Amino acid sequence: MLKNGRYSSWFRTPLGEGSGVVTVADGRITGGDIALSYEGSYADDGENFTATFRTWRHSHGAPAVLGADDLEITVSGKSPTGKVVSASGFAKQIPDLLFEVTLVRMDD
């Protein structure tokens, strides 16, 4: 089960890598990094989870790791049994550009 809390995030694409922080709370995801904000929702059935969120640029800076700023992203993976979550995803606007994400739950 994806537990409520803050997670550090690490995104990897063929175009580059990036990191940020996301907060997971009761089906909602919010977060951001140095240049982008994220907001959306997730569902977890105890074995797998799926999250859908949008991204948008909040300040000038590093290029987005998917090559665009305003995207609708879907991520899915196995529900975590510990503090580390691995998943893969794609952006609706760029479906052929797949990426990986690792979330690490921060201690409370």
C-alpha positions as CSV (number, residue, x, y, z in Angstrom):
1,M,0.0,0.0,0.0
2,L,1.3,3.4,-0.9
3,K,1.5,5.1,2.5
4,N,0.6,8.8,3.1
5,G,3.7,10.9,3.4
6,R,6.5,12.7,1.6
7,Y,8.7,10.9,-0.9
8,S,11.8,12.0,-2.8
9,S,11.4,11.3,-6.5
10,W,13.9,10.4,-9.1
11,F,12.8,10.4,-12.8
12,R,14.9,8.8,-15.6
13,T,14.1,9.2,-19.3
14,P,16.2,8.8,-22.4
15,L,16.4,12.6,-22.4
16,G,17.8,13.0,-18.9
17,E,17.2,12.7,-15.2
18,G,15.5,14.8,-12.6
19,S,14.5,14.7,-9.0
20,G,11.8,16.3,-6.8
21,V,9.6,15.8,-3.8
22,V,6.0,14.5,-3.8
23,T,3.4,14.3,-1.1
24,V,1.0,11.4,-1.1
25,A,-2.2,11.8,1.0
26,D,-5.5,9.9,0.8
27,G,-5.6,9.5,-3.0
28,R,-3.9,12.8,-3.9
29,I,-0.4,13.6,-5.1
30,T,1.2,17.0,-5.0
31,G,4.8,18.1,-5.4
32,G,7.4,19.6,-7.5
33,D,11.0,20.2,-8.4
34,I,13.3,23.1,-9.2
35,A,11.1,24.2,-12.2
36,L,7.8,22.1,-12.3
37,S,4.8,21.5,-10.0
38,Y,2.8,18.3,-10.0
39,E,-0.7,17.6,-9.0
40,G,-3.0,14.6,-9.4
41,S,-4.5,11.5,-7.9
42,Y,-3.6,7.8,-7.4
43,A,-5.4,4.5,-6.6
44,D,-3.8,1.5,-4.8
45,D,-5.4,-1.9,-4.5
46,G,-2.7,-3.2,-2.1
47,E,-0.8,-5.0,-4.9
48,N,-0.5,-2.3,-7.6
49,F,-0.9,1.4,-7.9
50,T,-1.6,3.9,-10.7
51,A,-1.2,7.6,-10.5
52,T,-2.3,10.3,-12.9
53,F,-1.0,13.8,-12.5
54,R,-0.3,16.9,-14.5
55,T,2.8,19.0,-14.5
56,W,3.3,22.7,-15.2
57,R,6.3,25.1,-15.1
58,H,6.4,27.4,-12.1
59,S,9.8,29.1,-12.8
60,H,12.5,29.3,-15.4
61,G,15.3,26.8,-15.0
62,A,16.3,23.3,-16.0
63,P,14.6,21.7,-18.9
64,A,11.9,19.1,-18.1
65,V,13.1,15.5,-18.3
66,L,10.3,14.7,-20.7
67,G,11.2,17.6,-23.0
68,A,7.9,19.5,-22.3
69,D,6.4,21.3,-19.3
70,D,2.6,21.0,-19.4
71,L,1.8,17.3,-19.4
72,E,-0.6,14.7,-18.2
73,I,1.4,11.8,-16.8
74,T,0.4,8.2,-15.9
75,V,2.7,6.1,-13.6
76,S,2.1,2.6,-12.5
77,G,3.9,0.0,-10.4
78,K,3.8,-2.5,-7.6
79,S,2.6,-1.3,-4.3
80,P,5.6,-0.9,-2.0
81,T,6.4,-3.3,0.8
82,G,9.0,-1.0,2.2
83,K,10.2,2.6,1.8
84,V,11.2,2.3,-1.9
85,V,8.7,2.4,-4.8
86,S,9.7,1.7,-8.4
87,A,7.3,2.5,-11.3
88,S,7.2,3.4,-14.9
89,G,5.2,5.8,-16.9
90,F,4.5,8.0,-19.9
91,A,3.0,11.3,-20.8
92,K,-0.3,11.4,-22.7
93,Q,1.2,14.0,-25.0
94,I,4.3,11.9,-25.7
95,P,3.2,8.3,-25.3
96,D,6.3,6.7,-26.9
97,L,8.7,8.4,-24.4
98,L,8.6,6.0,-21.5
99,F,10.3,6.8,-18.2
100,E,11.1,5.2,-14.9
101,V,10.6,6.8,-11.4
102,T,11.8,5.8,-8.0
103,L,10.1,7.1,-4.9
104,V,11.8,6.9,-1.5
105,R,9.5,7.6,1.5
106,M,11.0,10.2,3.8
107,D,11.0,9.5,7.5
108,D,8.3,11.3,9.5
